[in-house]
Amino acid sequence: MNAHPLVNITNPTEIDVYKVVGDDVIERWRALGDAIDNAQYLLGREAQSMIEYFDELPAYKNAVYIAIGKTAGKSAQSIRKYYYTVRDIPQELWGKYETVPFSAFGHAAKFDNCEEVLKYALENACSIEELKSVFPLALETHEKTKTQNEYPPQYRRIVADAKLYDVLDDVAPMLNEIQRIIEGAKSKK
């Protein structure tokens, strides 16, 4: 009986797995990742198309996320994320950086210099974790000096509960991101 090729490795890494499975399996995994990236992009484009169609009726925006999400087996939050990624990246960059994973586009969309982020992702074939460490979001560094009254009135109850349960450091970046999205939408109207 032959021993498994990884039996003598005490701390195997992904490189060890790649050596065992071979190039054809690695290529199949890459193709599956590309298919997922393409699906996320297409769902974002669908949401963008429907939101533009219902432009005169902004109340439909959330319903669009829910409808596409339920039909595609995704959450409304995922569809919203795909929509904002597609909306915030200039169309010409999608073709130029087509081999970059969708998650890198999602991160790049949060920066004014999104092409610099995409270029780094392309040239370094890095993970999203590496990309986030090289291009960290300012939102992730919450200033603890922000008081409850510095948030918009609709957030104050959330902030009070977050303080009560000692999770404000976890909640504040999300509130700041929501506010950034709203401010961005206001500036485009």
C-alpha positions, -999 to +999 in steps of 0.1 A: +000+000+000+014+034-010+015+062+016-004+094+008+020+120-007+014+144+022+018+119+050+054+130+059+046+168+060+038+179+095+025+214+086+012+213+050+006+245+031-015+253+001+017+248-020+019+212-008-017+207-019-010+223-053+019+199-058-003+169-051-035+179-071-017+191-102-022+218-128-055+205-142-072+207-108-057+241-101-070+253-134-105+239-127-105+258-094-094+290-112-122+286-137-147+282-110-135+313-093-137+332-126-173+320-131-182+333-096-165+366-103-184+369-136-217+360-120-212+387-093-204+413-120-235+403-141-257+405-110-244+439-103-250+450-138-286+436-136-292+456-104-277+487-121-300+483-151-331+478-130-323+507-107-318+530-137-351+517-151-369+526-118-350+559-115-382+579-112-393+555-084-365+554-058-386+533-034-380+504-058-343+503-052-344+479-022-371+458-038-347+454-068-320+441-045-345+417-028-360+404-061-327+398-078-312+383-047-341+358-041-341+348-078-303+343-079-301+326-045-282+355-029-290+380-002-302+415-010-271+427+008-249+408-017-268+422-046-265+457-032-227+452-028-224+440-064-244+470-076-222+495-058-191+478-070-203+479-107-216+515-103-185+529-087-158+514-110-155+531-144-167+508-172-133+509-191-115+495-160-136+463-161-121+453-194-086+465-186-084+445-154-107+416-164-084+390-148-086+407-114-111+390-089-144+407-083-135+411-046-106+433-056-129+455-076-152+457-045-123+469-024-110+492-051-145+508-055-140+524-021-110+545-032-108+576-054-077+560-070-094+527-077-072+521-108-041+521-085-057+494-064-066+473-094-032+477-110-016+465-078-040+435-076-032+426-113+006+430-110+009+411-077-018+384-082-025+389-045-052+378-021-079+402-010-063+401+025-030+413+011-048+440-010-067+452+021-034+454+040-016+474+013-047+496+007-064+498+041-097+516+045-098+547+066-132+536+078-117+506+096-099+528+120-127+541+142-120+572+163-132+565+198-137+602+204-168+603+182-198+609+205-233+596+201-245+631+191-221+633+162-240+606+144-271+614+124-303+611+146-314+579+130-282+562+142-282+573+178-303+544+191-279+520+174-249+537+189-265+537+224-271+499+221-236+493+207-222+512+237-244+493+261-231+459+247-196+472+243-195+466+205-192+502+193-158+496+178-174+469+157-205+489+148-190+523+141-172+514+108-204+500+094-223+532+103-196+552+088-197+531+056-235+536+054-231+573+058-204+573+031-227+555+007-256+579+014-233+610+010-220+596-023-255+590-036-266+626-025-236+641-044-246+623-076-282+636-076 
